[in-house]
Structure formats: structure tokens, C-alpha cells
Amino acid sequence: MKIVLNGEPREVRAETLSGLLEECGFSGRVATAVNEDFVPSSLRIGHRLADGDRVEVVAPMQGG
């Protein structure tokens, strides 16, 4: 399916948000949003993706 991941068009096989994170190599603590709606980590496994979804994945950064 075709989605937009962090502003870049991408073709993926994953059907859920947790599957997408695994497929794209995201690990550790990240925040996720689909179509501008925050998705908590506890709901990612059941959050089904649809063609054209806009997914944002951000990781905390240290420093200052």
C-alpha cells in the first residue's frame, strides 16, 4: 500500500502501525500519529493502516 511516512511517499507491506514501525526499522521509544491523530503505543498493534494514510514517527532527542 502507498502511504506518506514523515513527509515522504512510501510503498509498504505492513497493515498495522506496529507492523510499519517494524518494517521500517524504528526501535526504541517513538511517538506516532496517523493523519495528524496521535496513536499511543498501546494501540499501535490494532491500528490498521489504509492506502494514502499520512504517518509521522518521531523519536526524542537528548541535548540542549
C-alpha positions as CSV (number, residue, x, y, z in Angstrom):
1,M,0.0,0.0,0.0
2,K,1.1,3.6,-0.5
3,I,1.4,5.9,2.5
4,V,3.3,9.0,3.4
5,L,5.8,8.4,6.1
6,N,7.4,11.5,7.7
7,G,6.5,13.5,4.6
8,E,7.9,11.0,2.1
9,P,5.8,8.8,-0.2
10,R,6.5,5.2,0.5
11,E,5.2,1.7,-0.6
12,V,4.9,-0.6,2.4
13,R,3.6,-4.1,3.1
14,A,2.6,-3.5,6.7
15,E,-1.1,-3.4,7.5
16,T,-0.8,-2.1,11.1
17,L,1.1,0.8,12.6
18,S,3.2,-1.6,14.8
19,G,4.0,-3.6,11.6
20,L,5.0,-0.4,9.8
21,L,7.4,0.5,12.6
22,E,9.0,-2.9,12.5
23,E,9.2,-2.9,8.7
24,C,10.8,0.5,8.6
25,G,13.3,-0.3,11.3
26,F,12.1,2.0,14.0
27,S,13.0,0.8,17.5
28,G,13.0,2.2,21.0
29,R,10.7,4.9,22.2
30,V,8.9,6.8,19.4
31,A,5.7,8.9,19.2
32,T,3.3,8.1,16.3
33,A,0.5,10.0,14.6
34,V,-1.7,8.8,11.7
35,N,-3.5,11.5,9.7
36,E,-2.5,14.0,12.4
37,D,-4.1,12.0,15.2
38,F,-1.8,10.8,18.0
39,V,-1.7,7.0,18.4
40,P,-0.4,5.7,21.7
41,S,2.0,2.8,21.8
42,S,-0.7,0.5,23.4
43,L,-3.0,1.0,20.4
44,R,-0.4,0.6,17.5
45,I,-0.8,-3.2,17.2
46,G,-4.5,-2.8,16.4
47,H,-4.3,0.4,14.4
48,R,-4.9,-0.6,10.8
49,L,-3.4,1.5,8.0
50,A,-5.2,2.5,4.8
51,D,-3.9,3.5,1.4
52,G,-2.9,7.1,1.5
53,D,-2.5,7.5,5.3
54,R,-0.1,10.1,6.5
55,V,2.1,8.7,9.2
56,E,4.5,10.7,11.4
57,V,7.1,8.9,13.6
58,V,9.3,11.0,15.9
59,A,11.9,10.0,18.4
60,P,13.0,12.0,21.5
61,M,16.5,13.6,21.2
62,Q,18.9,14.4,24.0
63,G,20.9,17.6,24.2
64,G,20.2,21.2,24.6
